[in-house]
């Protein structure tokens, strides 16, 4: 596993860490769409609404008219994220990078 991130993927890590930190969420996520635009989100868990950070980031991309996903990053402690929402928008083969809260890479997956 490479510990190297491209500049664009490092930007996603920064966005995911920021989204997580703003509300003290267990996870933050960020994605880059097929046009290079980025979206981020944090875990939402209220009485009436439960979304993973990744679901929120993907929902924002869909709402903005994204047609695909180039890459996704999840920052937090989870080891087996549900990436179905990425597959829904980006299809198979989208890289998903799992990072610790300090931004270091823990794993690289593919949808």
OpenMM code with the backbone's topology and positions (N, CA, C; nanometers):
from openmm import Vec3, app, unit

residues = "UNK UNK UNK UNK UNK UNK UNK UNK UNK UNK UNK UNK UNK UNK UNK UNK UNK UNK UNK UNK UNK UNK UNK UNK UNK UNK UNK UNK UNK UNK UNK UNK UNK UNK UNK UNK UNK UNK UNK UNK UNK UNK UNK UNK UNK UNK UNK UNK UNK UNK UNK UNK UNK UNK UNK UNK UNK UNK UNK UNK UNK UNK UNK UNK UNK UNK UNK UNK UNK UNK UNK UNK UNK UNK UNK UNK UNK UNK UNK UNK UNK UNK UNK UNK UNK UNK UNK UNK UNK UNK UNK UNK UNK UNK UNK UNK UNK UNK UNK UNK UNK UNK UNK UNK UNK UNK UNK UNK UNK UNK UNK".split()
positions = [
    Vec3(0.0851, -0.1176, 0.0000),
    Vec3(0.0000, 0.0000, 0.0000),
    Vec3(0.0892, 0.1233, 0.0000),
    Vec3(0.0625, 0.2136, -0.0888),
    Vec3(0.1390, 0.3371, -0.0960),
    Vec3(0.0850, 0.4383, 0.0046),
    Vec3(0.1767, 0.5046, 0.0738),
    Vec3(0.1378, 0.6105, 0.1661),
    Vec3(0.1353, 0.7456, 0.0968),
    Vec3(0.1579, 0.7455, -0.0326),
    Vec3(0.1620, 0.8684, -0.1108),
    Vec3(0.0217, 0.9050, -0.1582),
    Vec3(-0.0091, 1.0330, -0.1517),
    Vec3(-0.1348, 1.0852, -0.2042),
    Vec3(-0.1031, 1.1847, -0.3146),
    Vec3(-0.1838, 1.1852, -0.4186),
    Vec3(-0.1702, 1.2922, -0.5166),
    Vec3(-0.2162, 1.4213, -0.4496),
    Vec3(-0.1825, 1.5337, -0.5080),
    Vec3(-0.2266, 1.6615, -0.4527),
    Vec3(-0.3786, 1.6680, -0.4457),
    Vec3(-0.4448, 1.6169, -0.5472),
    Vec3(-0.5914, 1.6204, -0.5498),
    Vec3(-0.6514, 1.5300, -0.4420),
    Vec3(-0.5914, 1.4149, -0.4180),
    Vec3(-0.6413, 1.3259, -0.3124),
    Vec3(-0.6118, 1.3834, -0.1742),
    Vec3(-0.4972, 1.4503, -0.1589),
    Vec3(-0.4654, 1.5157, -0.0318),
    Vec3(-0.5676, 1.6244, -0.0011),
    Vec3(-0.6149, 1.6935, -0.1041),
    Vec3(-0.7195, 1.7945, -0.0855),
    Vec3(-0.8464, 1.7293, -0.0300),
    Vec3(-0.8807, 1.6104, -0.0801),
    Vec3(-0.9986, 1.5395, -0.0294),
    Vec3(-0.9818, 1.5039, 0.1179),
    Vec3(-0.8613, 1.4620, 0.1567),
    Vec3(-0.8350, 1.4303, 0.2976),
    Vec3(-0.8570, 1.5548, 0.3833),
    Vec3(-0.8057, 1.6679, 0.3390),
    Vec3(-0.8227, 1.7933, 0.4127),
    Vec3(-0.9701, 1.8295, 0.4259),
    Vec3(-1.0457, 1.8169, 0.3186),
    Vec3(-1.1890, 1.8478, 0.3234),
    Vec3(-1.2636, 1.7533, 0.4180),
    Vec3(-1.2306, 1.6256, 0.4129),
    Vec3(-1.2971, 1.5272, 0.4995),
    Vec3(-1.2638, 1.5526, 0.6463),
    Vec3(-1.1391, 1.5821, 0.6741),
    Vec3(-1.0991, 1.6127, 0.8130),
    Vec3(-1.1707, 1.7374, 0.8632),
    Vec3(-1.1842, 1.8372, 0.7776),
    Vec3(-1.2527, 1.9600, 0.8163),
    Vec3(-1.4000, 1.9376, 0.8446),
    Vec3(-1.4664, 1.8602, 0.7589),
    Vec3(-1.6085, 1.8312, 0.7789),
    Vec3(-1.6299, 1.7563, 0.9096),
    Vec3(-1.5445, 1.6610, 0.9370),
    Vec3(-1.5524, 1.5820, 1.0603),
    Vec3(-1.5299, 1.6700, 1.1826),
    Vec3(-1.4285, 1.7534, 1.1763),
    Vec3(-1.3911, 1.8367, 1.2894),
    Vec3(-1.4924, 1.9446, 1.3237),
    Vec3(-1.5594, 1.9997, 1.2225),
    Vec3(-1.6548, 2.1082, 1.2474),
    Vec3(-1.7629, 2.0697, 1.3459),
    Vec3(-1.8081, 1.9430, 1.3394),
    Vec3(-1.9175, 1.9025, 1.4296),
    Vec3(-1.8774, 1.7889, 1.5228),
    Vec3(-1.7494, 1.7542, 1.5222),
    Vec3(-1.7030, 1.6469, 1.6104),
    Vec3(-1.7629, 1.5125, 1.5748),
    Vec3(-1.7829, 1.4886, 1.4465),
    Vec3(-1.8441, 1.3642, 1.3985),
    Vec3(-1.7434, 1.2494, 1.4011),
    Vec3(-1.7934, 1.1257, 1.4088),
    Vec3(-1.7023, 1.0114, 1.4059),
    Vec3(-1.6314, 0.9939, 1.2714),
    Vec3(-1.6961, 1.0397, 1.1630),
    Vec3(-1.6348, 1.0284, 1.0304),
    Vec3(-1.6603, 1.1541, 0.9494),
    Vec3(-1.5675, 1.1814, 0.8615),
    Vec3(-1.5819, 1.2831, 0.7586),
    Vec3(-1.5491, 1.2178, 0.6264),
    Vec3(-1.6057, 1.2689, 0.5187),
    Vec3(-1.5776, 1.2122, 0.3869),
    Vec3(-1.5746, 1.3246, 0.2842),
    Vec3(-1.5065, 1.2985, 0.1756),
    Vec3(-1.5043, 1.3916, 0.0637),
    Vec3(-1.4922, 1.3110, -0.0645),
    Vec3(-1.5516, 1.3641, -0.1693),
    Vec3(-1.5410, 1.2997, -0.3000),
    Vec3(-1.5060, 1.4046, -0.4056),
    Vec3(-1.4487, 1.3557, -0.5151),
    Vec3(-1.4234, 1.4388, -0.6327),
    Vec3(-1.5080, 1.3817, -0.7455),
    Vec3(-1.5867, 1.4675, -0.8091),
    Vec3(-1.6734, 1.4173, -0.9151),
    Vec3(-1.5996, 1.4112, -1.0485),
    Vec3(-1.6716, 1.3701, -1.1506),
    Vec3(-1.6124, 1.3507, -1.2827),
    Vec3(-1.5716, 1.4814, -1.3510),
    Vec3(-1.6074, 1.5952, -1.2911),
    Vec3(-1.5666, 1.7248, -1.3458),
    Vec3(-1.4606, 1.7917, -1.2577),
    Vec3(-1.4145, 1.7203, -1.1534),
    Vec3(-1.3119, 1.7734, -1.0649),
    Vec3(-1.3656, 1.8543, -0.9480),
    Vec3(-1.4973, 1.8659, -0.9371),
    Vec3(-1.5555, 1.9390, -0.8239),
    Vec3(-1.5523, 1.8501, -0.7001),
    Vec3(-1.5441, 1.9127, -0.5824),
    Vec3(-1.5354, 1.8368, -0.4582),
    Vec3(-1.6544, 1.8646, -0.3677),
    Vec3(-1.6864, 1.7635, -0.2870),
    Vec3(-1.7982, 1.7697, -0.1928),
    Vec3(-1.7541, 1.6991, -0.0660),
    Vec3(-1.7968, 1.7509, 0.0483),
    Vec3(-1.7596, 1.6861, 0.1741),
    Vec3(-1.8808, 1.6760, 0.2646),
    Vec3(-1.8714, 1.5871, 0.3614),
    Vec3(-1.9788, 1.5689, 0.4580),
    Vec3(-1.9275, 1.5006, 0.5825),
    Vec3(-2.0098, 1.5068, 0.6867),
    Vec3(-1.9781, 1.4422, 0.8138),
    Vec3(-2.0944, 1.3528, 0.8521),
    Vec3(-2.0677, 1.2569, 0.9376),
    Vec3(-2.1723, 1.1678, 0.9860),
    Vec3(-2.2829, 1.2497, 1.0521),
    Vec3(-2.4065, 1.2192, 1.0167),
    Vec3(-2.5241, 1.2834, 1.0752),
    Vec3(-2.6045, 1.1749, 1.1455),
    Vec3(-2.6322, 1.1954, 1.2727),
    Vec3(-2.7086, 1.0957, 1.3478),
    Vec3(-2.8011, 1.1682, 1.4455),
    Vec3(-2.9183, 1.2050, 1.3953),
    Vec3(-3.0196, 1.2677, 1.4794),
    Vec3(-3.1371, 1.1715, 1.4909),
    Vec3(-3.2347, 1.2102, 1.5666),
    Vec3(-3.3515, 1.1231, 1.5852),
    Vec3(-3.4208, 1.0914, 1.4530),
    Vec3(-3.4242, 1.1888, 1.3623),
    Vec3(-3.4991, 1.1678, 1.2385),
    Vec3(-3.4117, 1.1517, 1.1142),
    Vec3(-3.2811, 1.1643, 1.1270),
    Vec3(-3.1946, 1.1578, 1.0095),
    Vec3(-3.0627, 1.0896, 1.0435),
    Vec3(-3.0320, 0.9838, 0.9699),
    Vec3(-2.9048, 0.9134, 0.9856),
    Vec3(-2.8392, 0.9008, 0.8486),
    Vec3(-2.7233, 0.9624, 0.8354),
    Vec3(-2.6463, 0.9551, 0.7116),
    Vec3(-2.5000, 0.9328, 0.7459),
    Vec3(-2.4347, 0.8485, 0.6674),
    Vec3(-2.2902, 0.8388, 0.6825),
    Vec3(-2.2291, 0.9629, 0.6173),
    Vec3(-2.1063, 0.9906, 0.6532),
    Vec3(-2.0362, 1.1038, 0.5933),
    Vec3(-2.0280, 1.0876, 0.4420),
    Vec3(-2.0026, 0.9652, 0.3976),
    Vec3(-1.9922, 0.9389, 0.2546),
    Vec3(-2.1266, 0.9592, 0.1847),
    Vec3(-2.2348, 0.9141, 0.2456),
    Vec3(-2.3670, 0.9351, 0.1869),
    Vec3(-2.3967, 1.0837, 0.1703),
    Vec3(-2.3604, 1.1638, 0.2702),
    Vec3(-2.3864, 1.3073, 0.2616),
    Vec3(-2.3044, 1.3714, 0.1499),
    Vec3(-2.1780, 1.3351, 0.1385),
    Vec3(-2.0944, 1.3903, 0.0319),
    Vec3(-2.1488, 1.3508, -0.1056),
    Vec3(-2.1896, 1.2258, -0.1208),
    Vec3(-2.2454, 1.1802, -0.2490),
    Vec3(-2.3780, 1.2498, -0.2775),
    Vec3(-2.4622, 1.2663, -0.1759),
    Vec3(-2.5903, 1.3351, -0.1950),
    Vec3(-2.5684, 1.4779, -0.2444),
    Vec3(-2.4690, 1.5461, -0.1897),
    Vec3(-2.4392, 1.6817, -0.2352),
    Vec3(-2.3937, 1.6820, -0.3809),
    Vec3(-2.3146, 1.5832, -0.4184),
    Vec3(-2.2694, 1.5734, -0.5570),
    Vec3(-2.3870, 1.5491, -0.6514),
    Vec3(-2.4752, 1.4607, -0.6127),
    Vec3(-2.5932, 1.4332, -0.6953),
    Vec3(-2.6773, 1.5592, -0.7097),
    Vec3(-2.6986, 1.6304, -0.5993),
    Vec3(-2.7784, 1.7527, -0.6017),
    Vec3(-2.7159, 1.8600, -0.6904),
    Vec3(-2.5832, 1.8554, -0.7066),
    Vec3(-2.5132, 1.9522, -0.7905),
    Vec3(-2.5053, 1.9081, -0.9370),
    Vec3(-2.5576, 1.7885, -0.9671),
    Vec3(-2.5595, 1.7408, -1.1043),
    Vec3(-2.4398, 1.6579, -1.1463),
    Vec3(-2.3639, 1.6065, -1.0508),
    Vec3(-2.2475, 1.5237, -1.0849),
    Vec3(-2.2913, 1.3991, -1.1602),
    Vec3(-2.2086, 1.3596, -1.2546),
    Vec3(-2.2387, 1.2411, -1.3327),
    Vec3(-2.1535, 1.1205, -1.2979),
    Vec3(-2.0583, 1.1380, -1.2065),
    Vec3(-1.9703, 1.0287, -1.1691),
    Vec3(-1.8798, 1.0686, -1.0546),
    Vec3(-1.8005, 0.9725, -1.0080),
    Vec3(-1.7067, 0.9948, -0.8981),
    Vec3(-1.5688, 0.9462, -0.9414),
    Vec3(-1.4674, 1.0303, -0.9211),
    Vec3(-1.3295, 0.9916, -0.9508),
    Vec3(-1.2613, 0.9267, -0.8315),
    Vec3(-1.2906, 0.9777, -0.7101),
    Vec3(-1.2229, 0.9290, -0.5903),
    Vec3(-1.3051, 0.9666, -0.4678),
    Vec3(-1.2949, 0.8846, -0.3628),
    Vec3(-1.3602, 0.9132, -0.2351),
    Vec3(-1.2604, 0.8915, -0.1227),
    Vec3(-1.2740, 0.9734, -0.0183),
    Vec3(-1.1901, 0.9618, 0.1008),
    Vec3(-1.2814, 0.9598, 0.2220),
    Vec3(-1.2520, 0.8707, 0.3162),
    Vec3(-1.3246, 0.8652, 0.4430),
    Vec3(-1.2220, 0.8769, 0.5546),
    Vec3(-1.2443, 0.9718, 0.6443),
    Vec3(-1.1568, 0.9920, 0.7593),
    Vec3(-1.2335, 0.9517, 0.8842),
    Vec3(-1.1782, 0.8622, 0.9625),
    Vec3(-1.2430, 0.8158, 1.0849),
    Vec3(-1.1888, 0.6805, 1.1242),
    Vec3(-1.2654, 0.6095, 1.2036),
    Vec3(-1.2161, 0.4830, 1.2583),
    Vec3(-1.2786, 0.3595, 1.1955),
    Vec3(-1.3823, 0.3747, 1.1160),
    Vec3(-1.4486, 0.2586, 1.0570),
    Vec3(-1.3593, 0.1839, 0.9605),
    Vec3(-1.3698, 0.0510, 0.9608),
    Vec3(-1.2869, -0.0315, 0.8725),
    Vec3(-1.3618, -0.0904, 0.7545),
    Vec3(-1.4936, -0.0945, 0.7614),
    Vec3(-1.5720, -0.1567, 0.6548),
    Vec3(-1.6848, -0.0621, 0.6123),
    Vec3(-1.6498, 0.0468, 0.5427),
    Vec3(-1.7527, 0.1433, 0.5049),
    Vec3(-1.8478, 0.0874, 0.4004),
    Vec3(-1.9697, 0.1348, 0.4048),
    Vec3(-2.0678, 0.1016, 0.3035),
    Vec3(-2.0471, 0.1991, 0.1879),
    Vec3(-1.9965, 0.1498, 0.0774),
    Vec3(-1.9655, 0.2356, -0.0367),
    Vec3(-2.0698, 0.2252, -0.1476),
    Vec3(-2.1859, 0.1704, -0.1160),
    Vec3(-2.2912, 0.1529, -0.2168),
    Vec3(-2.3298, 0.2845, -0.2821),
    Vec3(-2.3301, 0.3927, -0.2061),
    Vec3(-2.3688, 0.5223, -0.2627),
    Vec3(-2.2672, 0.5689, -0.3680),
    Vec3(-2.1405, 0.5349, -0.3494),
    Vec3(-2.0383, 0.5691, -0.4488),
    Vec3(-2.0602, 0.4875, -0.5748),
    Vec3(-2.0925, 0.3602, -0.5580),
    Vec3(-2.1204, 0.2738, -0.6729),
    Vec3(-2.2422, 0.3265, -0.7489),
    Vec3(-2.3446, 0.3718, -0.6753),
    Vec3(-2.4647, 0.4262, -0.7401),
    Vec3(-2.4309, 0.5411, -0.8333),
    Vec3(-2.3397, 0.6279, -0.7926),
    Vec3(-2.3055, 0.7449, -0.8732),
    Vec3(-2.1878, 0.7199, -0.9658),
    Vec3(-2.0870, 0.6459, -0.9179),
    Vec3(-1.9634, 0.6333, -0.9945),
    Vec3(-1.9384, 0.4991, -1.0587),
    Vec3(-2.0216, 0.3994, -1.0286),
    Vec3(-1.9990, 0.2666, -1.0829),
    Vec3(-1.8874, 0.1948, -1.0097),
    Vec3(-1.8401, 0.0877, -1.0688),
    Vec3(-1.7345, 0.0095, -1.0038),
    Vec3(-1.5979, 0.0663, -1.0399),
    Vec3(-1.4999, 0.0346, -0.9568),
    Vec3(-1.3628, 0.0755, -0.9833),
    Vec3(-1.3236, 0.2105, -0.9267),
    Vec3(-1.4121, 0.2759, -0.8504),
    Vec3(-1.3783, 0.4053, -0.7909),
    Vec3(-1.2887, 0.3811, -0.6697),
    Vec3(-1.1721, 0.4466, -0.6634),
    Vec3(-1.0866, 0.4291, -0.5461),
    Vec3(-1.1475, 0.4969, -0.4230),
    Vec3(-1.1397, 0.4269, -0.3095),
    Vec3(-1.1849, 0.4790, -0.1811),
    Vec3(-1.0665, 0.4690, -0.0861),
    Vec3(-1.0258, 0.5819, -0.0311),
    Vec3(-0.9102, 0.5873, 0.0590),
    Vec3(-0.9618, 0.6056, 0.2011),
    Vec3(-0.9239, 0.5126, 0.2892),
    Vec3(-0.9601, 0.5222, 0.4308),
    Vec3(-0.8428, 0.5817, 0.5063),
    Vec3(-0.8707, 0.6852, 0.5867),
    Vec3(-0.7649, 0.7538, 0.6605),
    Vec3(-0.7976, 0.7612, 0.8086),
    Vec3(-0.6936, 0.7660, 0.8897),
    Vec3(-0.7077, 0.7916, 1.0325),
    Vec3(-0.7400, 0.9388, 1.0526),
    Vec3(-0.7740, 0.9742, 1.1753),
    Vec3(-0.8115, 1.1123, 1.2036),
    Vec3(-0.6979, 1.2112, 1.1761),
    Vec3(-0.5726, 1.1644, 1.1783),
    Vec3(-0.4601, 1.2533, 1.1481),
    Vec3(-0.4337, 1.2648, 0.9979),
    Vec3(-0.5131, 1.1946, 0.9171),
    Vec3(-0.4985, 1.2007, 0.7726),
    Vec3(-0.4092, 1.0947, 0.7128),
    Vec3(-0.3485, 1.0103, 0.7954),
    Vec3(-0.2632, 0.9043, 0.7414),
    Vec3(-0.3500, 0.7929, 0.6815),
    Vec3(-0.3009, 0.7356, 0.5739),
    Vec3(-0.3752, 0.6313, 0.5026),
    Vec3(-0.3757, 0.5020, 0.5825),
    Vec3(-0.4957, 0.4447, 0.6011),
    Vec3(-0.5088, 0.3152, 0.6673),
    Vec3(-0.5330, 0.2040, 0.5665),
    Vec3(-0.6052, 0.2354, 0.4583),
    Vec3(-0.6359, 0.1339, 0.3574),
    Vec3(-0.6797, 0.2019, 0.2282),
    Vec3(-0.6634, 0.1284, 0.1211),
    Vec3(-0.7144, 0.1706, -0.0090),
    Vec3(-0.8076, 0.0620, -0.0591),
    Vec3(-0.9283, 0.1014, -0.0940),
    Vec3(-1.0273, 0.0083, -0.1453),
    Vec3(-1.0662, 0.0509, -0.2866),
    Vec3(-1.1438, -0.0323, -0.3503),
    Vec3(-1.2019, 0.0018, -0.4796),
    Vec3(-1.3452, -0.0485, -0.4794),
    Vec3(-1.4348, 0.0306, -0.5381),
    Vec3(-1.5756, -0.0107, -0.5403),
    Vec3(-1.5981, -0.1201, -0.6400),
] * unit.nanometer
topology = app.Topology()
chain = topology.addChain("A")
for resn in residues:
    res = topology.addResidue(resn, chain)
    for name in ("N", "CA", "C"):
        topology.addAtom(name, app.Element.getBySymbol(name[0]), res)
